[in-house]
């Protein structure tokens, strides 16, 4: 039998509580009379009428202040305040009414005052007793509601409101947590108790305390951080130290900031995510300028089903576009995003269109139909090894597909075109990076020659958790027990979270003044410091409560085709014009002559149609001379490219 089976039906319990409270009011008045007058009270005429009058007045304020709606099991300070209000209002009203009606005859003035005191004591005491009975006896010791056999012993880090709420929540129902103690770094809080749980020491003592508790039969499996908004550096130190002890770290919601807190949500500590530990400051974005870019505009996004594209659509939907057109070549991903957006943003008009950016006819017709004001181009093939083994497909999507979308935006006089680029476009050593740099160059050339449409390119590094990226792969390997594979011990990458990257993309895309001065330039997001991939793997193991190289191995598999040890956000020749406080830098890459670029593109399109892989890579190298790939060089044909292109280099 469960404790829940002992509970009275809700309506009956409320009626019983109301009956109890009215009995308390009557009893308090009678007891006050007896206390003041003693046995002589029975000789006073009209006792029944006076008692009924007191109870009637109590009943009025009882319902006015909604005392009957309070839950006895969860009685708290606000409930006690309501009890005091009811008792005070009843006492004052009865005293005034008695004086006006009988000039206080046969009713000593101390009787209603004393009755109010008795009433507060009885009403509050009965509720507190009920709560203590449930929490201290039935929930913790009743054989009818035994604690789960697999309860986890945890330590809380931080003596605060969140810790108090968590302890109370952990004592309700079938909680899986047993709070063994609290850690707090304040000397003033040492040896204090909270809800009967003692502060055992500071975080520096966690190792010794965990050992001591384990020797007493209380092994600690988890440390739960209750501190509100801890810094990333502090969280990183906590995770690193607890991981060495084999203790998992998590964090619970901040009860002062969370709109909806329930016992269930308090008992579901949030796992610390990799993004919580990135050693980079959060950038405050200019919402007003972003809103001007999006609000009441027709916005079209390509690659909307991808990691970046879908988050772009989510954030755009919050800014009140007149129409949001989401496009992708993947039916499944587009359908899932469509369902999500229509559920979350019911007031936003959404048009969902299957579109492959490589199909120039489809792109042109859709743009002519929708006439978008703003275009976000996120469609791309992004995986380096696949692009390396399928170079023609990468060229068709990343370069020629970008050309199709950009040309359509220009033809239909879109106000703004934003291309999502990558740090792999800087001094590329792989096909993927070279195609993205070629796409950057084409958008630059259009921007310099366009009077209506402003073509913007936003370049940034890796994002955490994108589809098929290193983080999900590491998670799968850790769940499988390892080993975790890293290509090289010294490989580093720039990282930021997907929501932050998209916020900065929108911020960089918005109008900030001086737009004409930024024609043909590239906005590069401030990615902070690069992260060693092996450090990333170790930190993910620590987040899972595992010891790297002890509980799980890391093996090095070697660099993949086209992969670099480190990525760059700028080419050394690119002038960094402007350092802003908005999370990005404006860079000035080399400019490509539009006429020569068009001739190279025509040749490239012909090579792609013929599926002439060697010739296509030749032409890609001509457009992006900084591209250095041994494989591409080996596949070059004997015929020099410069002869076909009038011996002219495209860069000026």
NUMI-938627 format. One line per 10 residues: number of its first residue (from 1); their letters; for each residue x, y, z of C-alpha. Coordinates in nm, 4 decimals, always signed. Each point is the difference from the previous one (the first is absolute). Layout:
<atoms>
NUM = A = X:Y:Z; ... .
</atoms>
This chain:
<atoms>
1 = XXXXXXXXXX = +0.0000:+0.0000:+0.0000; +0.1283:+0.3442:-0.0900; -0.0288:+0.3165:+0.2056; -0.2145:+0.1491:-0.2744; -0.2675:-0.2607:+0.0742; -0.0372:+0.1426:+0.3528; -0.0831:+0.3490:-0.1236; -0.3556:+0.1259:+0.0339; -0.1868:+0.1086:-0.3106; +0.0892:+0.3643:-0.0685 .
11 = XXXXXXXXXX = -0.3528:+0.1375:+0.0419; -0.0613:-0.1928:+0.3238; +0.3364:+0.1100:+0.1377; -0.0835:+0.3650:-0.0719; -0.3409:-0.0316:+0.1701; +0.1623:-0.1676:+0.3003; +0.2569:+0.2788:+0.0210; -0.2687:+0.2682:-0.0155; -0.2030:-0.1743:+0.2716; +0.3142:-0.0222:+0.2142 .
21 = XXXXXXXXXX = +0.0726:+0.3721:-0.0404; -0.3533:+0.1054:+0.0950; +0.0181:-0.2284:+0.3050; +0.3315:+0.1654:+0.0910; -0.1622:+0.3454:-0.0230; -0.2865:-0.1040:+0.2289; +0.2319:-0.1781:+0.2409; +0.2395:+0.2965:+0.0137; -0.2829:+0.2381:+0.0946; -0.1335:-0.2358:+0.2686 .
31 = XXXXXXXXXX = +0.3510:-0.0618:+0.1372; +0.0655:+0.3757:+0.0116; -0.3221:+0.0515:+0.1984; +0.0982:-0.2742:+0.2453; +0.3514:+0.1388:+0.0334; -0.1238:+0.3518:+0.0848; -0.3107:-0.0797:+0.2089; +0.0665:-0.3527:+0.1179; -0.3067:-0.1987:+0.1051; -0.2032:+0.3208:+0.0139 .
41 = XXXXXXXXXX = -0.0013:-0.0035:-0.3798; -0.2814:-0.2549:-0.0003; -0.2200:+0.2457:+0.1906; +0.0353:+0.2770:-0.2611; -0.3204:+0.0248:-0.2070; +0.0071:-0.0406:-0.3785; +0.3204:-0.2057:-0.0249; -0.1282:-0.2020:-0.2933; -0.0962:+0.3102:-0.1992; +0.3358:+0.1667:+0.0686 .
51 = XXXXXXXXXX = +0.1902:-0.3118:-0.1046; -0.2062:-0.0353:-0.3177; +0.0550:+0.3685:-0.0782; +0.3771:-0.0383:+0.0408; -0.0001:-0.3109:-0.2218; -0.2166:+0.1766:-0.2627; +0.2432:+0.2919:-0.0202; +0.2893:-0.2475:-0.0174; -0.1768:-0.1778:-0.2865; -0.0294:+0.3197:-0.2007 .
61 = XXXXXXXXXX = +0.3733:+0.0761:+0.0177; +0.0863:-0.3693:-0.0326; -0.1389:+0.0024:-0.3537; +0.0957:+0.3610:-0.0810; +0.3686:-0.0807:+0.0586; -0.0390:-0.3476:-0.1602; +0.1425:-0.1798:+0.2994; -0.1987:-0.3065:-0.1058; +0.2071:-0.0294:-0.3205; +0.3347:-0.0476:+0.1727 .
71 = XXXXXXXXXX = +0.1654:-0.3440:-0.0051; +0.0779:-0.1342:+0.3462; +0.2745:-0.2271:-0.1318; +0.1900:+0.2943:-0.1485; -0.0765:+0.2682:+0.2592; +0.2508:+0.2853:-0.0104; +0.0550:+0.3557:+0.1217; -0.2594:+0.1526:-0.2396; -0.2618:-0.2393:+0.1416; +0.0882:+0.1032:+0.3562 .
81 = XXXXXXXXXX = -0.0348:+0.3660:-0.0971; -0.3505:-0.0705:-0.1325; -0.0905:-0.1680:+0.3305; +0.1164:+0.3094:+0.1895; -0.2029:+0.2256:-0.2318; -0.3164:-0.2083:+0.0528; +0.0445:-0.0059:+0.3787; +0.0771:+0.3724:+0.0207; -0.2916:+0.0980:-0.2241; -0.2373:-0.2255:+0.1974 .
91 = XXXXXXXXXX = +0.1156:+0.1403:+0.3341; -0.0250:+0.3657:-0.1036; -0.3353:-0.0418:-0.1746; -0.1540:-0.1933:+0.2913; +0.1237:+0.2550:+0.2528; -0.1393:+0.2935:-0.1985; -0.3299:-0.1789:-0.0695; -0.0393:-0.0991:+0.3664; +0.0578:+0.3578:+0.1128; -0.2442:+0.1449:-0.2526 .
101 = XXXXXXXXXX = -0.2738:-0.2521:+0.0774; +0.0240:-0.0496:+0.3778; +0.2675:+0.2500:+0.1078; +0.2101:-0.3062:+0.0818; -0.2351:-0.1207:+0.2720; +0.0968:-0.3401:+0.1436; +0.2943:-0.0270:-0.2442; +0.3326:+0.0953:+0.1574; +0.2215:+0.1746:-0.2575; +0.2756:-0.2539:+0.0607 .
111 = XXXXXXXXXX = -0.2179:-0.2918:-0.1140; +0.0053:+0.0615:-0.3788; +0.3705:+0.0908:+0.0153; +0.0828:-0.3190:+0.1857; -0.2270:-0.1967:-0.2337; +0.2008:+0.1353:-0.2959; +0.3262:-0.1139:+0.1598; -0.1406:-0.3463:+0.0700; -0.1340:-0.0167:-0.3555; +0.3376:+0.0871:-0.1569 .
121 = XXXXXXXXXX = +0.1728:-0.2582:+0.2168; -0.2471:-0.2780:-0.0777; -0.0394:+0.0681:-0.3732; +0.3732:+0.0353:-0.0622; +0.0967:-0.2803:+0.2353; -0.2357:-0.2533:-0.1556; +0.1317:+0.0748:-0.3483; +0.3642:-0.0177:+0.1038; -0.0687:-0.3255:+0.1830; -0.1576:-0.1438:-0.3162 .
131 = XXXXXXXXXX = +0.3001:+0.0977:-0.2103; +0.2467:-0.1407:+0.2534; -0.1981:-0.3221:+0.0258; +0.0111:-0.0510:-0.3757; +0.3621:+0.1055:-0.0558; +0.1665:-0.1364:+0.3119; -0.2035:-0.3127:+0.0665; -0.2101:-0.1341:-0.2868; +0.2342:+0.0880:-0.2890; +0.3203:-0.1009:+0.1772 .
141 = XXXXXXXXXX = -0.0773:-0.2831:+0.2404; -0.3363:-0.1500:-0.0880; +0.0283:-0.3647:-0.1066; -0.2833:+0.0760:-0.2415; +0.2255:+0.2393:-0.1951; +0.3551:-0.1323:+0.0105; +0.2812:+0.2047:-0.1501; +0.1158:-0.1249:-0.3377; +0.2697:-0.2629:+0.0312; +0.2199:+0.1822:-0.2509 .
151 = XXXXXXXXXX = +0.0055:+0.3409:+0.1705; +0.3073:+0.1983:-0.0960; +0.2062:+0.1731:+0.2634; +0.0734:+0.3549:-0.1109; +0.1731:+0.3108:+0.1299; -0.1399:+0.3458:-0.0619; +0.2420:+0.2827:-0.0765; -0.1388:+0.3278:+0.1302; -0.2095:+0.0961:+0.3045; -0.2860:+0.1959:-0.1564 .
161 = XXXXXXXXXX = -0.3685:-0.0022:-0.0930; +0.0542:-0.2526:-0.2776; +0.1669:-0.2412:+0.2425; -0.2852:+0.0371:+0.2493; -0.2613:-0.0622:-0.2693; +0.1892:-0.3015:-0.1313; +0.0277:-0.1574:+0.3457; -0.3721:+0.0442:+0.0620; -0.0852:-0.1378:-0.3439; +0.2286:-0.2996:+0.0524 .
171 = XXXXXXXXXX = -0.2041:-0.1024:+0.3045; -0.3264:-0.0220:-0.1889; -0.1232:-0.3186:-0.1591; +0.2328:-0.2478:-0.1638; +0.3100:+0.2194:-0.0177; +0.3159:-0.1601:-0.1376; +0.2257:+0.2427:+0.1898; +0.1370:-0.0097:+0.3515; +0.1671:+0.3300:+0.0875; +0.2996:-0.1061:+0.2086 .
181 = XXXXXXXXXX = +0.1338:+0.3490:+0.0616; +0.0618:+0.3499:-0.1279; +0.3189:+0.1713:-0.1138; +0.0358:+0.3769:+0.0284; +0.3062:+0.2216:-0.0350; -0.1130:+0.2641:+0.2507; +0.1616:-0.0319:+0.3432; -0.3184:+0.1411:+0.1561; -0.1979:-0.3008:-0.1235; +0.2292:-0.2736:+0.1269 .
191 = XXXXXXXXXX = -0.1699:-0.2515:+0.2344; -0.3417:+0.1579:-0.0620; -0.2988:-0.2165:-0.0873; -0.2710:+0.0407:-0.2624; -0.3163:-0.2079:+0.0335; +0.1987:-0.2269:+0.2296; +0.2848:-0.0455:-0.2503; +0.3385:+0.1190:+0.1220; +0.2600:+0.2110:-0.1802; +0.2977:-0.2371:+0.0061 .
201 = XXXXXXXXXX = +0.2668:+0.2323:-0.1399; +0.1106:+0.1972:-0.3046; +0.0427:-0.1258:-0.3559; +0.3742:-0.0339:+0.0598; -0.0861:-0.2751:+0.2506; -0.2105:-0.2033:-0.2441; +0.2620:-0.2738:-0.0399; +0.0474:-0.0560:+0.3732; -0.3723:+0.0198:+0.0681; -0.0826:-0.2491:-0.2759 .
211 = XXXXXXXXXX = +0.2557:-0.2456:+0.1422; -0.1326:+0.0433:+0.3537; -0.3605:-0.0495:-0.1057; +0.0907:-0.3086:-0.2043; +0.1685:-0.1554:+0.3052; -0.3255:+0.0475:+0.1917; -0.1991:-0.1766:-0.2707; -0.1199:+0.3104:-0.1864; +0.1781:+0.0050:-0.3376; -0.0559:+0.3291:-0.1828 .
221 = XXXXXXXXXX = -0.0991:-0.0387:-0.3645; -0.0830:+0.3578:-0.0947; +0.0729:+0.3621:+0.0885; -0.2911:+0.2330:-0.0733; +0.0870:+0.3669:-0.0439; -0.2697:+0.2288:+0.1433; +0.1838:+0.3278:-0.0576; -0.1870:+0.2450:-0.2236; +0.1809:+0.0729:-0.3299; +0.3467:-0.1359:+0.0823 .
231 = XXXXXXXXXX = +0.2760:+0.1174:-0.2311; +0.1235:-0.2323:-0.2729; +0.3468:-0.0029:+0.1520; -0.1378:-0.0980:+0.3401; -0.2171:-0.2735:-0.1526; +0.3013:-0.1340:-0.1870; +0.2028:-0.0198:+0.3217; -0.2858:-0.1810:+0.1751; -0.0422:-0.2544:-0.2798; +0.3730:-0.0658:-0.0273 .
241 = XXXXXXXXXX = +0.0410:-0.0599:+0.3735; -0.3087:-0.2171:+0.0488; +0.0790:-0.2083:-0.3095; +0.3317:-0.1017:+0.1557; -0.2000:-0.1284:+0.2971; -0.2408:-0.1923:-0.2230; -0.2856:+0.2326:+0.0969; -0.2436:+0.1347:-0.2577; -0.0853:+0.3722:+0.0021; -0.3360:+0.1550:-0.0828 .
251 = XXXXXXXXXX = -0.1869:+0.3227:+0.0717; -0.3563:+0.0731:+0.1101; -0.2293:+0.2838:-0.1145; +0.0303:+0.3371:+0.1685; -0.3289:+0.0326:+0.1913; +0.0254:+0.3795:+0.0027; +0.0114:+0.0244:-0.3809; -0.1941:-0.3004:-0.1299; -0.3573:+0.0858:-0.0887; -0.1421:-0.3438:+0.0801 .
261 = XXXXXXXXXX = +0.1534:-0.2072:+0.2769; -0.1491:-0.3309:+0.1088; +0.1224:-0.2764:+0.2255; +0.0569:-0.2100:-0.3086; +0.2135:+0.2629:-0.1751; +0.2072:+0.0513:+0.3135; +0.0656:-0.3724:+0.0122; +0.1271:-0.0048:-0.3576; +0.3404:+0.1693:+0.0251; +0.1180:+0.1308:-0.3337 .
271 = XXXXXXXXXX = +0.3109:-0.1617:-0.1372; +0.2807:+0.2479:-0.0518; +0.0465:+0.0354:-0.3732; +0.3164:+0.0632:-0.1918; -0.1200:+0.3465:-0.0961; -0.0224:+0.0893:+0.3700; +0.3764:-0.0470:+0.0250; +0.1238:+0.1844:-0.3093; +0.2562:+0.2526:+0.1169; -0.1404:+0.2945:-0.1935 .
281 = XXXXXXXXXX = -0.2099:+0.2984:+0.1080; -0.3624:+0.0285:-0.1056; -0.0549:+0.2824:-0.2482; -0.3016:+0.2240:+0.0567; -0.1720:+0.0436:-0.3359; -0.1834:+0.3074:-0.1258; -0.3588:-0.1237:-0.0114; -0.1381:+0.3261:-0.1417; +0.2180:-0.0081:-0.3126; -0.0710:-0.3708:-0.0524 .
291 = XXXXXXXXXX = -0.3731:+0.0666:+0.0322; +0.0228:+0.2705:-0.2674; +0.1589:-0.2546:-0.2332; -0.2737:-0.2619:+0.0521; -0.3202:+0.1599:+0.1274; -0.2839:+0.0137:-0.2548; +0.2326:-0.1293:-0.2759; -0.0177:-0.3051:-0.2228; +0.2967:-0.2125:+0.1062; +0.1228:-0.3053:-0.1915 .
301 = XXXXXXXXXX = +0.2449:-0.2546:+0.1420; +0.1777:-0.2722:-0.1973; +0.1305:-0.3101:+0.1747; -0.2700:+0.0586:+0.2605; +0.0015:-0.3627:+0.1114; +0.3639:+0.0070:+0.1112; +0.1421:+0.0845:+0.3414; +0.0745:+0.3655:-0.0765; -0.2913:+0.0480:-0.2401; -0.2614:-0.1335:+0.2422 .
311 = XXXXXXXXXX = +0.1256:+0.2155:+0.2873; +0.0013:+0.3002:-0.2337; -0.3663:-0.0653:-0.0763; -0.0862:-0.0328:+0.3701; +0.1602:+0.3316:+0.0871; -0.1403:+0.1741:-0.3084; -0.3514:-0.1200:+0.0897; +0.0289:+0.1800:+0.3342; +0.0615:+0.3339:-0.1745; -0.3328:+0.0296:-0.1805 .
321 = XXXXXXXXXX = +0.0685:-0.0544:-0.3714; -0.2890:+0.0642:-0.2381; +0.0732:-0.3362:-0.1626; +0.2648:-0.2612:+0.0769; +0.0877:-0.2203:-0.2981; +0.1919:-0.3113:+0.1047; +0.1694:-0.2071:-0.2704; +0.2102:-0.3145:-0.0034; +0.0699:-0.2967:-0.2253; -0.0660:-0.2465:+0.2840 .
331 = XXXXXXXXXX = -0.3696:-0.0816:+0.0289; +0.0355:-0.1499:+0.3485; +0.1946:+0.2864:+0.1592; -0.2208:+0.2608:-0.1650; -0.3154:-0.1764:+0.1187; +0.1272:-0.0246:+0.3589; +0.0926:+0.3690:+0.0071; -0.3346:+0.0968:-0.1515; -0.1846:-0.1921:+0.2734; +0.2118:+0.1582:+0.2732 .
341 = XXXXXXXXXX = -0.0353:+0.3579:-0.1231; -0.3754:-0.0244:-0.0541; -0.0418:-0.1385:+0.3515; +0.2181:+0.2585:+0.1755; -0.0699:+0.3091:-0.2109; -0.3671:-0.0171:-0.0893; -0.0194:+0.3692:-0.0918; +0.2810:-0.0207:-0.2571; -0.0939:-0.0623:-0.3619; +0.2228:-0.2788:-0.1325 .
351 = XXXXXXXXXX = +0.0479:-0.1312:-0.3527; +0.1827:-0.3326:-0.0251; +0.1610:-0.0820:-0.3353; +0.2138:-0.2899:-0.1141; +0.2845:+0.1512:-0.1985; +0.3458:-0.1144:-0.1071; +0.2292:+0.3013:-0.0377; +0.1734:-0.1836:-0.2879; -0.3194:+0.0265:-0.2075; +0.0282:+0.3534:-0.1400 .
361 = XXXXXXXXXX = -0.3435:-0.0125:-0.1647; -0.1739:-0.0996:+0.3227; +0.1925:+0.2655:+0.1948; -0.0869:+0.2761:-0.2490; -0.3699:-0.0869:-0.0080; -0.0307:-0.0177:+0.3784; +0.1716:+0.3357:+0.0465; -0.2205:+0.1581:-0.2659; -0.3059:-0.1337:+0.1829; +0.1041:+0.0950:+0.3534 .
371 = XXXXXXXXXX = +0.1955:+0.3212:-0.0678; +0.1953:-0.0260:+0.3284; +0.1345:+0.3141:+0.1671; +0.2681:-0.1887:+0.1936; +0.1732:-0.3250:-0.0966; +0.2052:-0.2194:+0.2337; +0.2003:-0.2535:-0.1983; +0.0994:-0.2906:+0.2263; -0.0260:-0.2900:-0.2473; +0.3360:-0.1740:-0.0380 .
381 = XXXXXXXXXX = +0.1883:-0.3277:+0.0034; +0.2128:+0.0380:+0.3120; +0.1767:-0.3305:+0.0684; +0.3608:+0.0218:-0.1154; +0.0626:-0.3721:-0.0744; -0.3205:-0.0358:-0.2050; +0.0694:+0.3163:-0.1969; +0.3544:-0.1234:-0.0610; -0.1218:-0.3274:-0.1477; -0.2911:+0.1656:-0.1850 .
391 = XXXXXXXXXX = +0.1499:+0.3277:-0.1259; -0.2478:+0.0560:-0.2845; -0.2932:-0.0219:+0.2410; +0.1678:+0.2477:+0.2341; +0.0618:+0.2398:-0.2890; -0.3615:-0.0304:-0.1178; -0.1430:+0.0701:+0.3463; +0.2435:+0.2305:+0.1754; +0.1116:+0.2160:-0.2922; -0.2443:-0.0298:-0.2893 .
401 = XXXXXXXXXX = -0.2954:-0.0377:+0.2379; +0.1038:+0.3203:+0.1765; +0.0249:+0.1703:-0.3407; -0.3555:-0.1105:-0.0847; -0.1442:+0.1387:+0.3236; +0.2036:+0.3224:-0.0140; -0.0972:+0.0639:-0.3629; -0.3670:-0.0542:+0.0847; +0.0232:+0.2409:+0.2937; +0.1576:+0.2609:-0.2284 .
411 = XXXXXXXXXX = -0.2544:-0.0510:-0.2785; -0.2909:+0.0410:+0.2414; +0.1541:+0.2996:+0.1787; +0.0258:-0.1475:+0.3467; +0.1282:+0.2618:+0.2426; +0.2432:-0.2316:+0.1753; +0.1670:-0.3323:-0.0781; +0.1959:-0.1711:+0.2784; +0.2256:-0.2951:-0.0726; +0.1154:-0.2283:+0.2809 .
421 = XXXXXXXXXX = +0.3682:-0.0819:-0.0516; +0.2678:-0.1892:+0.1920; +0.3522:+0.0407:+0.1308; +0.0943:-0.2862:-0.2329; -0.0220:+0.2542:-0.2841; +0.3213:+0.1628:+0.1274; +0.3067:-0.1451:-0.1747; -0.2011:-0.3134:-0.0849; +0.1666:-0.3395:-0.0192; -0.3181:-0.1834:-0.0945 .
431 = XXXXXXXXXX = -0.2744:+0.0192:-0.2592; -0.2637:+0.1036:+0.2517; +0.2014:+0.3040:+0.1109; +0.0929:+0.0937:-0.3571; -0.3623:-0.0073:-0.1159; -0.1055:+0.2193:+0.2909; +0.2792:+0.2490:-0.0756; -0.1109:+0.0075:-0.3641; -0.3552:+0.0690:+0.1188; +0.1290:+0.2809:+0.2227 .
441 = XXXXXXXXXX = +0.1831:+0.1497:-0.2990; -0.3110:-0.0105:-0.2171; -0.2118:+0.1728:+0.2643; +0.2729:+0.2628:+0.0431; +0.0012:+0.0686:-0.3727; -0.3793:+0.0345:-0.0086; +0.0045:+0.2281:+0.3027; +0.2478:+0.2379:-0.1620; -0.2075:+0.0190:-0.3185; -0.3505:+0.0063:+0.1501 .
451 = XXXXXXXXXX = -0.1887:+0.3208:+0.0767; -0.3132:-0.1586:+0.1467; +0.0949:-0.3250:+0.1730; +0.2615:-0.0056:+0.2729; +0.1874:-0.3326:-0.0022; +0.1466:-0.0867:+0.3384; +0.2183:-0.2923:+0.0980; +0.0317:-0.1151:+0.3610; +0.2897:-0.2334:+0.0730; +0.0427:-0.2066:+0.3162 .
461 = XXXXXXXXXX = +0.1404:-0.3281:+0.1295; -0.1536:-0.3159:+0.1402; -0.3195:-0.0114:+0.2007; -0.0706:-0.2413:+0.2826; -0.2506:-0.2738:-0.0672; -0.0602:+0.0513:-0.3714; -0.1155:-0.3034:-0.1965; +0.2837:-0.2453:-0.0573; +0.2579:+0.2135:+0.1801; +0.2604:-0.1041:+0.2529 .
471 = XXXXXXXXXX = -0.2111:+0.0520:+0.3137; -0.2872:-0.2408:-0.0873; +0.2592:-0.2522:-0.1184; +0.1890:+0.0224:+0.3299; -0.3286:-0.0364:+0.1904; -0.0825:-0.3205:-0.1858; +0.3478:-0.1405:+0.0612; -0.0138:+0.0851:+0.3714; -0.3431:-0.1632:+0.0369; +0.1359:-0.3092:-0.1744 .
481 = XXXXXXXXXX = +0.2867:-0.0199:+0.2489; +0.2678:+0.1263:-0.2378; +0.2478:+0.0341:-0.1330; -0.0349:+0.3651:-0.0978; +0.1797:+0.0704:-0.3271; +0.1873:+0.3258:-0.0603; +0.1873:+0.0545:-0.3244; +0.3110:+0.1648:+0.1497; +0.1146:+0.0990:+0.3521; +0.0778:+0.3571:-0.1129 .
491 = XXXXXXXXXX = -0.3032:+0.0739:-0.2162; -0.1882:+0.3162:+0.1060; -0.3247:+0.1617:-0.1085; -0.2068:+0.3097:+0.0740; -0.3335:-0.0739:+0.1691; -0.3167:+0.1760:+0.1063; -0.3541:-0.1141:+0.0726; -0.2540:-0.0049:-0.2824; -0.2391:+0.2568:+0.1592; +0.2870:+0.2402:+0.0678 .
501 = XXXXXXXXXX = +0.1383:-0.0394:-0.3525; -0.3420:+0.0754:-0.1488; -0.0509:+0.3031:+0.2256; +0.3326:+0.1381:-0.1181; -0.0841:-0.0784:-0.3629; -0.3211:+0.2006:+0.0355; +0.1843:+0.2779:+0.1802; +0.2694:+0.0177:-0.2674; -0.2667:-0.0055:-0.2712; -0.1983:+0.2890:+0.1467 .
511 = XXXXXXXXXX = +0.0417:+0.3606:-0.1063; +0.2605:+0.1728:+0.2166; +0.0705:+0.3070:-0.2118; +0.2814:+0.0568:-0.2476; -0.1267:-0.2852:-0.2167; +0.1446:+0.1422:-0.3219; +0.3459:+0.0026:+0.1577; -0.0326:-0.3745:+0.0682; -0.0792:-0.1005:-0.3580; +0.1977:-0.3058:-0.1080 .
521 = XXXXXXXXXX = +0.1149:-0.0795:+0.3509; -0.0506:-0.3013:+0.2247; -0.1215:-0.0056:+0.3578; +0.1913:-0.2487:+0.2141; -0.1530:-0.1038:+0.3316; +0.2149:+0.0310:+0.3104; +0.0453:-0.3681:+0.0879; +0.2214:+0.0504:+0.3037; +0.2975:-0.2288:+0.0434; +0.0341:-0.3296:-0.1916 .
531 = XXXXXXXXXX = -0.0664:-0.3223:+0.1898; +0.2107:-0.3162:-0.0173; -0.2251:-0.2843:-0.1136; +0.1624:-0.2389:+0.2456; -0.0840:+0.2443:+0.2821; -0.3569:+0.0047:-0.1298; -0.0153:-0.3803:+0.0153; +0.1424:-0.0044:+0.3527; -0.2485:+0.2622:+0.1180; -0.2919:-0.1962:-0.1458 .
541 = XXXXXXXXXX = +0.1165:-0.3096:+0.1872; +0.0188:+0.2041:+0.3195; -0.3536:+0.1269:-0.0555; -0.1081:-0.3647:-0.0177; +0.1744:-0.0655:+0.3329; +0.2793:-0.2017:-0.1622; +0.3762:+0.0205:+0.0408; +0.1799:+0.0460:-0.3344; +0.2518:-0.2766:-0.0774; -0.1214:-0.1931:+0.3075 .
551 = XXXXXXXXXX = -0.3701:-0.0678:-0.0524; +0.0160:+0.0568:-0.3744; +0.2805:+0.0189:-0.2556; +0.0847:+0.2640:-0.2608; +0.1611:-0.1251:-0.3201; +0.1515:+0.2109:-0.2776; -0.1067:-0.1042:-0.3496; +0.2016:+0.2432:-0.2138; -0.1041:+0.3034:-0.2026; -0.2682:-0.0600:-0.2615 .
561 = XXXXXXXXXX = +0.0367:+0.1062:-0.3653; +0.0057:+0.3780:-0.0291; +0.0042:+0.0544:+0.3772; +0.2241:+0.2628:+0.1627; +0.1455:+0.0033:+0.3505; -0.1356:+0.3494:+0.0546; -0.2480:+0.2316:-0.1659; +0.0355:+0.3733:-0.0627; -0.2674:+0.2656:+0.0077; +0.2046:+0.2374:-0.2176 .
571 = XXXXXXXXXX = +0.2432:-0.0253:-0.2861; +0.3206:+0.1926:+0.0803; -0.0726:+0.2219:-0.3004; -0.3487:+0.0904:+0.1222; -0.0119:+0.3425:+0.1604; -0.1970:+0.0053:+0.3229; -0.1727:+0.3355:-0.0351; -0.2118:+0.0320:+0.3069; -0.0153:-0.1561:+0.3431; -0.3513:+0.0354:+0.1361 .
581 = XXXXXXXXXX = -0.1708:-0.0737:+0.3282; -0.2656:-0.2001:-0.1832; +0.1886:-0.3282:-0.0126; +0.1510:+0.0216:-0.3462; +0.2858:+0.1523:-0.1981; -0.0291:+0.1471:-0.3500; +0.2675:-0.1400:-0.2322; +0.1045:+0.1031:-0.3517; +0.0939:-0.3049:-0.2107; +0.1534:+0.0263:-0.3430 .
591 = XXXXXXXXXX = -0.2486:+0.1054:-0.2660; -0.0636:-0.2049:-0.3156; -0.0667:+0.1660:-0.3345; -0.3643:-0.0751:-0.0834; +0.0484:-0.0539:-0.3762; +0.2870:-0.2437:+0.0445; -0.1887:-0.1749:+0.2779; -0.3037:-0.0460:-0.2267; +0.2215:-0.1537:-0.2691; +0.1510:-0.2421:+0.2519 .
601 = XXXXXXXXXX = -0.3476:-0.0930:+0.1217; -0.1190:-0.0750:-0.3535; +0.2975:-0.2313:-0.0510; -0.0646:-0.1598:+0.3394; -0.3677:-0.0608:-0.0753; +0.0942:-0.1724:-0.3250; +0.2537:-0.2200:+0.1794; -0.2590:-0.0966:+0.2608; -0.2549:-0.0897:-0.2694; +0.2620:-0.2199:-0.1690 .
611 = XXXXXXXXXX = +0.0882:-0.1416:+0.3431; +0.3604:+0.0897:-0.0750; +0.1302:-0.0159:+0.3542; +0.3582:+0.0956:-0.0779; -0.0984:+0.3019:-0.2081; -0.2498:+0.1140:+0.2621; +0.2661:-0.0096:+0.2718; +0.2376:+0.1887:-0.2310; -0.2514:+0.2776:-0.0430; -0.0812:+0.0057:+0.3708 .
621 = XXXXXXXXXX = +0.3714:+0.0448:+0.0673; +0.0075:+0.2851:-0.2519; -0.2886:+0.1786:+0.1738; +0.1515:-0.0663:+0.3438; +0.3783:+0.0075:-0.0545; +0.0676:-0.0353:+0.3740; -0.1607:-0.3479:-0.0167; +0.2774:-0.2548:+0.0439; -0.0983:-0.3652:-0.0389; +0.2529:-0.2634:-0.0986 .
631 = XXXXXXXXXX = -0.2756:-0.2182:-0.1331; -0.1390:+0.2789:-0.2173; +0.3438:+0.0850:-0.1308; +0.0602:-0.3626:-0.1011; -0.3262:-0.0022:-0.1957; +0.0792:+0.3151:-0.1976; -0.0058:-0.0521:-0.3730; +0.3020:+0.0843:-0.2129; -0.1752:+0.2968:-0.1560; +0.0699:+0.3206:+0.1979 .
641 = XXXXXXXXXX = -0.3078:+0.1793:+0.1229; +0.1458:+0.3434:-0.0695; +0.0032:-0.0657:-0.3759; -0.3754:-0.0565:-0.0016; -0.0579:+0.3136:+0.2033; +0.2128:+0.2340:-0.2054; +0.2909:-0.0343:+0.2425; -0.1832:+0.2260:+0.2429; -0.0136:-0.0542:+0.3757; -0.3409:+0.0689:+0.1506 .
651 = XX = +0.1254:+0.1981:+0.3001; +0.0554:+0.3707:-0.0286 .
</atoms>
